[in-house]
Amino acid sequence: MKTIKTTFFDAKPYDRETFNAVAGGSGVELKYFAGHLSADTVQVAAGAEAVCIFVNDAVTREVADVLYAQGVRLIALRCAGYNNVDLKAVYQRLHVVRVPAYSPYAVAEHAVALLLTLNRKTHKAYFRTRDGNFAINGLLGFDLHGKTAGVVGTGKIGRVMAGILRGFGMRVLAFDPFPDAAFAQASGCTYADLPALYRESDVITLHCPLTPENVRMINADSIAQMKKGVVIINTGRGKLIDSLALIGGLKSGQVGAAGLDVYEEETEYFFEDFSAAGIDDDVLARLMTFPNVLITSHQAFFTREAMTNIAQTTLDNIRGFFDRGELPHEICYRCGEATCQRKASGKCF
C-alpha cells in the first residue's frame, strides 16, 4: 500500500487523538501542524501530496499556487463548509473534497441546546444556585409547544432540527431554494418563502450553507420583518448574519435572544484561548455583553460520533483519490455547488 503524505493544518489535541485512532493501517501519513494554513505557513506542506484543512484555514490564490508548485494535488476539508477555499484559484489544478455529513444530529442537538438555554435561562440559574441564590426572578421563559419555528435550510441538519422541533409540538415553517414536498409531507413541516417565515416565526434557526446569494441574509431589513422578540439561532455560517444589524435588533428588543455558534469574523478567535489576552473585536465584545445572547465557539459538530465520522470520511477521501481516482465528495469548481449533478456530464455552465 502506497503511503500518502498529508500535512494536517490547525491540528488540535482532539484532532490528533481522533485521527490517530482512525488512521492506523490506512496508509495515510499525517504530519500535524498547529498553525492555520495561510500564505505565511503554506511552505509547511512541502513534500506532501495532500493537505487536510479546517474552517479557519484559508486557500487563497497565493496559497493555491504554492500548494500546486509543491506537488500537492488534493485539499481535504475535514468539515462540510468550503467558503474558505477560492474555487477559481484551484480550478483544474487541485481537487477539493469535504465531509458532507458527519453528524447532523450533533449540530441540530446543539442548536436546540442553545434555544432551550436562552429560553429557560438555565445558564443563569446554574450560577445563581451555586452562589446560594434560589430566586427565580428574571428567569421567565415560554412554552415552545404551540409556537412557530422557522428552519432555514432543509439539508440533513435542517431536517433533523425540524424533527426535533416538531417533537416539541411546534409548527415548523421551512425555507429552501429547492423545497422537498415529500419531506414536508412526511415531517409535517410547511415550506414558505422567507418573508412569510420571518413574519410568522417565534424562533428562526439557520442551517444553510453560505452562498453569494445569502450572505448577511439576517440584516436590518429582514429583522424588521420578524416578530418582535424573535429568537435567532445560528449554527450554520457566521456571515449569514449581519452582526451590527443583530446588535441593533437586540438593543431595540426586536430580537429577543440570539444563540450563535458561529460569528462572521470568527477566524481569529474561535478554537483559541484568549482568556488572558482579551477580545479586540469590538463587535464580538459587544455581543458578549448582552444577557440574552449565548455564544459558543463553533462547537456544534463536536461529539465523539461526529469526530470519528469526520476522520473516517477524510481518510477515505484521501485514500480513494490517490488509489482509485475516486472523488465522491468533491466540490464543483465551476458553480461552487457541493454536490453538482451536472459536473459528471460536463455540462456545468
C-alpha positions, 0 to 999 in steps of 0.5 A, spaced: 500 500 500 502 506 497 503 511 503 500 518 502 503 524 505 498 529 508 500 535 512 494 536 517 493 544 518 490 547 525 491 540 528 488 540 535 489 535 541 482 532 539 484 532 532 490 528 533 487 523 538 481 522 533 485 521 527 490 517 530 485 512 532 482 512 525 488 512 521 492 506 523 493 501 517 490 506 512 496 508 509 495 515 510 501 519 513 499 525 517 504 530 519 500 535 524 501 542 524 498 547 529 498 553 525 492 555 520 494 554 513 495 561 510 500 564 505 505 565 511 505 557 513 503 554 506 511 552 505 509 547 511 506 542 506 512 541 502 513 534 500 506 532 501 501 530 496 495 532 500 493 537 505 487 536 510 484 543 512 479 546 517 474 552 517 479 557 519 484 555 514 484 559 508 486 557 500 487 563 497 490 564 490 497 565 493 496 559 497 493 555 491 499 556 487 504 554 492 500 548 494 500 546 486 508 548 485 509 543 491 506 537 488 500 537 492 494 535 488 488 534 493 485 539 499 481 535 504 476 539 508 475 535 514 468 539 515 462 540 510 463 548 509 468 550 503 467 558 503 474 558 505 477 555 499 477 560 492 474 555 487 477 559 481 484 559 484 484 551 484 480 550 478 483 544 474 489 544 478 487 541 485 481 537 487 477 539 493 473 534 497 469 535 504 465 531 509 458 532 507 455 529 513 458 527 519 453 528 524 447 532 523 444 530 529 450 533 533 449 540 530 441 540 530 442 537 538 446 543 539 442 548 536 436 546 540 441 546 546 442 553 545 434 555 544 432 551 550 438 555 554 436 562 552 429 560 553 429 557 560 435 561 562 438 555 565 445 558 564 443 563 569 440 559 574 446 554 574 450 560 577 445 563 581 444 556 585 451 555 586 452 562 589 446 560 594 441 564 590 434 560 589 430 566 586 427 565 580 426 572 578 428 574 571 428 567 569 421 567 565 421 563 559 415 560 554 412 554 552 415 552 545 409 547 544 404 551 540 409 556 537 412 557 530 419 555 528 422 557 522 428 552 519 432 555 514 435 550 510 432 543 509 439 539 508 440 533 513 441 538 519 435 542 517 431 536 517 433 533 523 432 540 527 425 540 524 424 533 527 426 535 533 422 541 533 416 538 531 417 533 537 416 539 541 409 540 538 411 546 534 409 548 527 415 548 523 415 553 517 421 551 512 425 555 507 429 552 501 431 554 494 429 547 492 423 545 497 422 537 498 414 536 498 415 529 500 419 531 506 414 536 508 409 531 507 412 526 511 415 531 517 409 535 517 413 541 516 410 547 511 415 550 506 414 558 505 418 563 502 422 567 507 418 573 508 412 569 510 417 565 515 420 571 518 413 574 519 410 568 522 416 565 526 417 565 534 424 562 533 428 562 526 434 557 526 439 557 520 442 551 517 444 553 510 450 553 507 453 560 505 452 562 498 453 569 494 446 569 494 445 569 502 450 572 505 448 577 511 441 574 509 439 576 517 440 584 516 436 590 518 431 589 513 429 582 514 429 583 522 424 588 521 420 583 518 420 578 524 416 578 530 418 582 535 422 578 540 424 573 535 429 568 537 435 567 532 439 561 532 445 560 528 449 554 527 450 554 520 455 560 517 457 566 521 456 571 515 449 569 514 448 574 519 449 581 519 452 582 526 451 590 527 444 589 524 443 583 530 446 588 535 441 593 533 435 588 533 437 586 540 438 593 543 431 595 540 428 588 543 426 586 536 430 580 537 429 577 543 435 572 544 440 570 539 444 563 540 450 563 535 455 558 534 458 561 529 460 569 528 462 572 521 469 574 523 470 568 527 477 566 524 481 569 529 478 567 535 474 561 535 478 554 537 483 559 541 484 561 548 484 568 549 482 568 556 488 572 558 489 576 552 482 579 551 477 580 545 479 586 540 473 585 536 469 590 538 463 587 535 464 580 538 465 584 545 459 587 544 455 581 543 458 578 549 455 583 553 448 582 552 444 577 557 440 574 552 445 572 547 449 565 548 455 564 544 459 558 543 465 557 539 463 553 533 462 547 537 456 544 534 459 538 530 463 536 536 461 529 539 465 523 539 460 520 533 461 526 529 469 526 530 470 519 528 465 520 522 469 526 520 476 522 520 473 516 517 470 520 511 477 524 510 481 518 510 477 515 505 477 521 501 484 521 501 485 514 500 480 513 494 483 519 490 490 517 490 488 509 489 482 509 485 481 516 482 475 516 486 472 523 488 465 522 491 465 528 495 468 533 491 466 540 490 464 543 483 469 548 481 465 551 476 458 553 480 461 552 487 455 547 488 457 541 493 454 536 490 453 538 482 449 533 478 451 536 472 459 536 473 459 528 471 456 530 464 460 536 463 455 540 462 456 545 468 455 552 465 
